[in-house]
Amino acid sequence: MNGTVQPLVAKLNELNDSHLQLIELGESKKRAVIDNQINELIAVMNQESKLAKLVEQLENEREQLVYEFLLERGIKSKLRLNLTELARLVFDPDEKQQLLDARSTLFDTLQRFQQLNDLNKQLIQQALEYVDFSLEMMALVPEQEATYQHPAEKAYGFTRSGLFDTRG
């Protein structure tokens, strides 16, 4: 490298593109949860898993580029500078602006991604609670109600007229 931040800016743009793809998958996941499409949900989650591995790899590459940039500036430790702090070490105004713009774009994308993840988490939690509630309701229905019995015949054993015992 020749001291420029171009490789780092390119890596930030790659990270942004990967997160935009994750947002698209998150929208697909949201639709699958709402439409109760379990197979689609599983397929989307598998794609998300693969993309998450790519994001992890890109993030490692970004960290290496930052380290190399710092080495070129004579800083030998592996400082964990954020991009705003790193921009202070960039003296070319155009490069500094490119770095800050890439940081800002990625930050905005990450916020959208986080909001969508939070929404999907809530939707999945609600779906699980609904399934749990439905299973509990099915368990409360006495088995004898599943077979036909003439209303005039006296039932054997304990019977209730509804799901809730209101006799106190």
trRosetta pair geometry for C-beta under 8 A, 3 or more apart (Angstrom, degrees):
i j d omega theta_ij theta_ji phi_ij phi_ji
1 4 6.9 -138 -177 42 95 71
1 7 6.3 -87 -109 6 121 139
1 68 6.0 103 17 142 143 125
1 69 7.4 -70 119 -84 158 63
1 72 6.5 -87 92 -60 112 147
3 69 7.8 100 -143 -140 42 71
3 72 5.1 -169 -96 155 72 140
3 73 7.8 114 -134 -65 92 72
4 7 7.4 109 93 2 87 79
4 92 7.8 -15 -123 28 78 147
4 95 6.3 -135 -155 -117 78 143
5 8 4.8 -57 -170 47 74 117
5 9 5.6 80 129 -28 88 99
5 69 6.7 43 -103 -121 73 140
5 90 5.5 -20 -34 -107 138 134
5 95 4.9 126 33 179 111 111
5 96 7.9 101 18 -78 152 37
5 98 6.9 160 90 83 115 111
5 99 5.0 -30 141 -71 154 119
6 9 5.6 -54 -141 37 32 111
6 10 6.2 34 158 -20 66 105
6 95 7.4 -78 -51 -126 69 105
6 98 7.8 -1 -97 116 59 152
7 10 5.6 -53 -148 37 32 114
7 11 6.4 33 153 -20 65 104
7 65 5.4 -152 115 -137 108 129
8 11 5.6 -52 -148 35 33 111
8 12 6.4 35 151 -20 65 103
8 62 6.9 86 -143 -147 74 75
8 65 4.7 168 -87 136 80 131
8 66 6.6 91 -117 -72 126 64
8 69 6.3 -5 -47 -48 138 143
8 99 6.8 17 101 -115 117 102
9 12 5.6 -51 -149 35 33 113
9 13 6.5 34 151 -19 64 104
9 95 7.8 -130 -38 -156 136 73
9 98 5.0 -12 -113 141 152 109
9 99 5.8 -103 -81 -89 98 59
9 102 4.8 -176 -144 -33 76 157
10 13 5.6 -54 -152 36 32 113
10 14 6.5 37 148 -21 64 102
11 14 5.4 -49 -150 33 36 115
11 15 6.5 39 150 -19 65 102
11 58 6.5 164 -168 -172 88 88
11 61 5.8 -154 -134 112 131 104
11 62 4.6 169 138 -92 134 81
11 65 5.7 -178 1 8 155 157
12 15 5.6 -50 -149 36 34 114
12 16 6.4 38 150 -22 64 103
12 62 6.9 93 -69 -122 63 125
12 83 7.7 70 -99 -109 140 147
12 99 7.8 115 5 -144 157 58
12 102 3.9 89 100 156 139 123
12 103 6.7 -60 -155 -69 151 50
12 105 7.8 109 143 66 108 103
12 106 5.4 -96 -176 -42 95 141
13 16 5.4 -49 -147 34 34 115
13 17 6.4 37 152 -20 65 102
13 102 6.0 -77 -55 -134 76 113
13 105 7.8 19 -105 87 67 139
14 17 5.7 -52 -149 35 32 111
14 18 6.4 32 153 -18 64 105
14 58 5.5 -152 114 -139 114 133
15 18 5.7 -54 -149 36 32 111
15 19 6.4 28 154 -15 65 107
15 55 6.8 84 -138 -141 77 80
15 58 5.1 170 -83 133 80 134
15 59 6.8 88 -110 -74 124 68
15 62 6.5 5 -47 -56 136 142
15 106 5.9 28 97 -126 111 127
16 19 5.8 -59 -150 39 31 108
16 20 6.4 35 151 -22 65 103
16 102 7.3 -130 -28 -164 135 76
16 105 5.5 8 -119 122 151 105
16 106 4.6 -108 -79 -93 97 76
16 109 5.2 131 -147 14 81 160
17 20 5.6 -51 -149 33 33 114
17 21 6.7 35 150 -18 63 101
18 21 5.6 -51 -155 34 35 113
18 22 6.6 38 146 -20 64 102
18 51 6.2 165 -168 -174 93 97
18 54 5.8 -156 -132 109 135 112
18 55 5.0 170 133 -85 141 86
18 58 6.2 -176 -2 11 155 158
19 22 5.2 -45 -147 34 40 116
19 23 6.5 48 149 -24 65 97
19 55 7.0 86 -66 -112 74 128
19 106 7.2 105 26 -148 147 74
19 109 4.7 108 103 140 129 121
19 110 6.2 -55 -159 -79 159 62
19 113 5.3 -78 -174 -57 104 147
20 23 5.5 -46 -152 29 36 115
20 24 6.8 40 147 -19 63 99
20 109 6.0 -66 -64 -144 76 130
21 24 5.5 -48 -153 33 37 113
21 25 6.5 36 149 -15 66 103
21 51 5.9 -148 108 -139 119 144
22 25 5.5 -53 -148 40 35 111
22 26 6.2 43 149 -25 65 104
22 48 6.6 80 -134 -132 83 84
22 51 5.7 179 -79 123 85 139
22 52 7.6 86 -104 -72 125 70
22 55 7.3 9 -48 -55 136 142
22 113 5.8 36 99 -131 117 122
23 26 5.3 -50 -147 34 33 117
23 27 6.6 37 152 -21 63 98
23 109 7.2 -110 -35 -165 135 86
23 112 5.9 11 -111 119 136 112
23 113 5.4 -100 -75 -92 90 78
23 116 6.0 120 -136 20 76 162
24 27 5.8 -50 -153 31 33 111
24 28 6.7 32 148 -16 63 104
25 28 5.4 -53 -151 38 37 114
25 29 6.2 43 148 -24 67 102
25 44 5.4 152 -169 -166 88 94
25 47 5.6 -156 -121 101 133 116
25 48 5.1 168 137 -76 147 88
25 51 6.8 -176 -9 23 155 154
26 29 5.4 -48 -146 33 34 115
26 30 6.4 40 152 -23 64 100
26 48 7.8 88 -65 -101 66 125
26 113 6.9 159 -17 -142 156 66
26 116 4.2 82 139 138 145 130
26 117 6.4 -79 -126 -69 136 60
26 120 5.9 -118 -161 -37 90 143
27 30 5.6 -48 -150 31 33 114
27 31 6.7 32 152 -16 63 102
27 116 7.0 -57 -61 -151 64 138
28 31 5.8 -53 -151 37 33 110
28 32 6.3 34 151 -21 66 107
28 40 7.3 -127 166 164 97 106
28 44 4.8 -174 108 -111 113 134
29 32 5.6 -55 -147 36 32 112
29 33 6.3 31 155 -19 66 104
29 41 6.3 77 -142 -133 71 72
29 44 4.7 -173 -77 124 79 147
29 45 7.0 90 -109 -63 117 72
29 48 7.3 17 -58 -47 134 138
29 120 5.4 28 110 -134 120 139
30 33 5.9 -55 -149 35 29 109
30 34 6.3 24 155 -15 64 110
30 116 7.2 -92 -47 -166 129 94
30 119 6.7 9 -107 114 123 113
30 120 5.5 -103 -79 -92 80 92
30 123 6.4 107 -135 22 72 166
31 34 5.8 -59 -145 41 30 109
31 35 5.9 10 163 -2 68 115
31 37 7.6 0 123 29 76 127
31 40 7.8 -61 98 130 91 142
32 35 6.2 -65 -137 51 24 97
32 37 4.4 -95 -147 68 74 101
32 38 7.7 133 170 -76 104 14
32 40 4.1 -154 -116 102 118 108
32 41 4.0 170 134 -69 133 74
32 44 5.9 -159 -3 4 152 140
33 36 7.5 22 -179 -75 29 38
33 41 6.2 89 -66 -100 65 125
33 120 6.7 150 -4 -148 152 78
33 123 4.7 97 122 132 146 123
33 124 5.8 -90 -125 -76 140 68
33 127 5.9 -125 -169 -36 96 148
34 123 6.8 -54 -63 -162 75 137
35 40 7.7 12 76 52 118 145
36 127 7.5 167 -99 -139 80 125
37 40 3.8 14 128 28 120 121
37 41 6.1 149 94 -24 69 85
38 41 5.4 -53 -147 34 32 116
38 42 6.5 32 155 -19 65 103
39 42 5.8 -52 -150 34 32 111
39 43 6.5 32 152 -19 64 105
40 43 5.7 -54 -148 36 33 112
40 44 6.3 32 154 -19 66 106
41 44 5.9 -56 -148 37 29 110
41 45 6.3 28 154 -19 64 108
42 45 5.7 -56 -146 37 30 111
42 46 6.5 34 153 -22 64 103
43 46 5.8 -53 -153 32 31 112
43 47 6.7 30 150 -16 64 104
44 47 5.7 -55 -152 37 35 111
44 48 6.3 39 149 -23 67 105
45 48 5.4 -48 -145 34 35 117
45 49 6.5 42 152 -26 63 100
46 49 5.7 -49 -152 29 32 115
46 50 6.9 30 152 -15 62 102
47 50 5.9 -55 -153 36 35 110
47 51 6.3 28 152 -14 67 110
48 51 5.7 -61 -146 43 31 108
48 52 6.0 38 154 -27 67 105
49 52 5.6 -50 -146 30 28 114
49 53 6.9 31 153 -19 60 100
50 53 5.9 -53 -159 30 33 112
50 54 6.9 32 146 -16 64 103
51 54 5.4 -50 -152 35 40 114
51 55 6.4 44 148 -21 68 101
52 55 5.5 -49 -148 34 35 114
52 56 6.5 40 151 -22 64 102
53 56 5.6 -50 -151 33 33 114
53 57 6.6 34 150 -18 64 103
54 57 5.6 -54 -151 36 34 112
54 58 6.3 34 151 -18 67 105
55 58 5.6 -53 -145 38 32 111
55 59 6.2 36 153 -23 65 105
56 59 5.7 -53 -148 34 29 114
56 60 6.6 32 152 -19 62 103
57 60 5.8 -53 -152 34 32 111
57 61 6.5 31 150 -17 65 106
58 61 5.5 -55 -148 39 34 113
58 62 6.3 40 150 -24 66 103
59 62 5.5 -47 -147 32 33 115
59 63 6.6 36 152 -20 63 101
60 63 5.7 -51 -151 33 33 112
60 64 6.6 34 150 -19 64 104
61 64 5.6 -52 -149 35 35 113
61 65 6.5 37 151 -20 65 103
62 65 5.7 -53 -150 35 33 112
62 66 6.5 35 151 -20 65 103
63 66 5.7 -52 -150 34 33 112
63 67 6.4 35 151 -20 65 105
64 67 5.5 -52 -149 36 33 114
64 68 6.4 33 153 -18 66 105
65 68 5.7 -52 -145 38 32 110
65 69 6.3 36 153 -22 64 105
66 69 5.6 -53 -149 35 31 114
66 70 6.4 31 153 -18 64 105
66 81 6.9 -166 -177 56 127 96
66 86 6.4 -80 -139 -109 104 146
67 70 5.8 -55 -150 36 30 110
67 71 6.4 34 150 -22 64 104
67 78 5.8 -16 -113 -121 111 82
68 71 5.5 -50 -148 32 34 115
68 72 6.6 36 153 -19 64 102
69 72 5.8 -55 -155 34 32 112
69 73 6.7 22 149 -11 63 108
69 86 7.2 54 103 -162 141 117
69 89 7.6 122 144 102 108 133
70 73 5.6 -63 -152 42 36 108
70 75 4.1 -69 178 74 95 112
70 76 7.9 -171 129 -62 101 14
70 77 7.9 -74 143 67 140 52
70 78 8.0 139 69 -118 151 36
70 79 6.4 173 -129 37 159 104
70 81 7.6 148 -80 11 127 129
70 89 7.6 19 -105 133 66 173
71 74 7.7 67 -178 -58 31 12
71 75 6.9 -94 -75 67 28 60
71 76 6.6 61 -114 -105 73 52
73 89 5.5 -13 -116 -177 164 129
75 79 6.5 -37 156 3 132 124
81 85 4.1 -130 -166 92 101 121
81 86 4.7 129 117 -59 127 83
82 85 5.2 93 54 12 69 103
82 86 7.0 -132 101 -6 34 93
83 86 5.2 -51 -141 39 37 116
83 87 6.3 49 155 -31 66 99
83 99 6.5 -165 -177 164 104 98
83 100 7.5 155 137 -101 108 48
83 102 7.9 -126 -168 88 151 90
83 103 4.1 -177 108 -103 149 133
84 87 5.7 -46 -152 24 31 116
84 88 7.6 41 147 -26 56 94
84 100 7.4 62 -106 -113 66 90
84 103 6.9 161 -57 153 67 165
85 88 5.9 -44 -168 15 40 115
85 89 8.0 30 142 -11 60 98
86 89 5.9 -57 -169 31 47 109
86 90 7.3 44 139 -22 71 102
86 99 7.2 -123 103 172 104 142
87 90 5.4 -52 -155 28 48 114
87 96 5.3 95 -169 -152 94 85
87 99 5.1 176 -100 100 96 129
87 100 5.5 53 -113 -64 155 92
87 103 7.6 -84 -49 -10 127 149
90 95 5.2 -131 -179 108 126 107
90 96 4.3 166 100 -84 116 80
90 99 5.9 144 1 8 166 150
91 96 7.5 -148 74 -49 1 119
92 95 4.1 59 82 17 111 112
92 96 6.4 177 84 -16 55 85
93 96 5.6 -54 -143 36 30 114
93 97 6.3 30 158 -19 65 105
94 97 5.8 -56 -150 36 30 109
94 98 6.4 32 151 -20 65 105
95 98 5.5 -50 -146 34 35 113
95 99 6.3 35 154 -19 66 104
96 99 5.8 -56 -152 36 30 112
96 100 6.3 24 153 -14 65 109
97 100 5.7 -57 -144 42 32 108
97 101 6.0 34 156 -22 67 107
98 101 5.8 -54 -144 37 27 111
98 102 6.3 27 156 -18 63 107
99 102 5.9 -55 -148 36 28 109
99 103 6.3 30 152 -20 63 107
100 103 5.5 -51 -146 36 33 115
100 104 6.2 34 154 -21 65 106
101 104 5.7 -54 -147 36 30 111
101 105 6.3 30 155 -19 65 106
102 105 5.8 -53 -145 37 30 111
102 106 6.3 27 156 -15 64 108
103 106 6.0 -61 -148 40 27 108
103 107 6.1 30 154 -23 64 109
104 107 5.6 -53 -145 34 29 114
104 108 6.5 30 156 -18 63 104
105 108 5.9 -55 -152 35 30 110
105 109 6.4 27 152 -16 64 108
106 109 5.6 -56 -147 39 33 112
106 110 6.2 35 154 -21 67 106
107 110 5.8 -55 -147 36 29 111
107 111 6.6 31 153 -21 62 103
108 111 5.8 -53 -152 32 31 112
108 112 6.7 31 152 -16 64 103
109 112 5.7 -54 -152 36 34 111
109 113 6.2 36 150 -21 66 108
110 113 5.4 -52 -146 37 33 116
110 114 6.3 37 154 -22 65 104
111 114 5.7 -53 -147 34 31 112
111 115 6.5 31 155 -18 64 104
112 115 5.9 -56 -150 36 31 110
112 116 6.4 27 154 -15 65 108
113 116 5.9 -59 -149 39 29 109
113 117 6.2 31 153 -21 65 108
114 117 5.6 -53 -146 36 31 114
114 118 6.4 33 154 -21 64 104
115 118 5.7 -53 -150 34 31 112
115 119 6.5 30 152 -18 64 105
116 119 5.6 -52 -148 36 34 112
116 120 6.3 32 154 -17 66 106
117 120 5.8 -56 -145 39 30 109
117 121 6.2 35 154 -24 64 105
118 121 5.7 -52 -149 32 30 114
118 122 6.6 30 153 -17 63 104
119 122 5.8 -57 -153 36 32 110
119 123 6.4 30 151 -18 67 106
120 123 5.5 -52 -144 37 35 112
120 124 6.2 33 157 -17 67 105
121 124 6.0 -56 -147 38 28 108
121 125 6.3 30 153 -20 63 109
122 125 5.6 -55 -146 37 30 113
122 126 6.3 30 155 -19 65 105
123 126 5.7 -54 -148 36 30 110
123 127 6.3 32 153 -20 64 105
124 127 5.6 -52 -147 35 33 113
124 128 6.4 32 154 -18 65 104
125 128 5.8 -55 -149 37 30 110
125 129 6.3 31 152 -19 64 106
126 129 5.6 -54 -146 37 32 112
126 130 6.3 36 153 -22 65 104
127 130 5.7 -53 -149 34 31 113
127 131 6.5 31 152 -17 64 104
128 131 5.7 -52 -148 36 34 111
128 132 6.2 35 152 -19 65 107
129 132 5.6 -54 -146 38 32 114
129 133 6.2 35 153 -21 65 106
130 133 5.6 -52 -145 37 30 113
130 134 6.2 32 154 -21 64 106
131 134 5.7 -54 -147 36 30 113
131 135 6.4 30 154 -18 64 105
132 135 5.9 -55 -149 36 29 110
132 136 6.5 29 152 -18 63 106
133 136 5.7 -56 -150 36 31 111
133 137 6.4 30 153 -19 65 105
134 137 5.7 -54 -148 35 31 111
134 138 6.4 31 154 -19 64 105
135 138 5.7 -53 -148 36 32 111
135 139 6.4 34 152 -21 64 106
136 139 5.6 -56 -149 35 32 112
136 140 6.7 34 153 -24 64 104
137 140 5.8 -53 -153 28 34 113
137 141 7.3 40 151 -28 62 96
137 163 7.4 -22 -148 -134 81 145
138 141 6.1 -46 -160 16 38 112
140 163 5.5 54 130 -149 132 95
141 145 5.8 -100 175 60 92 134
141 146 7.6 94 133 -55 114 91
141 163 7.4 -43 -81 -100 64 92
142 145 5.1 101 72 -7 84 102
142 159 7.0 -150 65 -129 171 63
142 160 6.8 148 -26 32 132 95
143 146 5.7 -46 -171 14 51 117
144 147 6.3 -61 -161 39 50 97
144 149 7.2 6 167 -20 99 138
144 155 6.8 102 145 -157 150 122
144 157 7.3 168 -41 68 153 127
144 159 7.0 -82 76 -102 138 98
149 153 5.8 -114 173 69 93 120
149 155 6.3 71 139 -94 162 90
150 153 4.6 86 68 -3 92 107
155 159 4.7 53 89 -38 152 143
160 163 7.7 107 116 -92 133 9
160 165 6.1 -85 -131 -84 131 85
162 166 7.9 16 58 -6 124 105
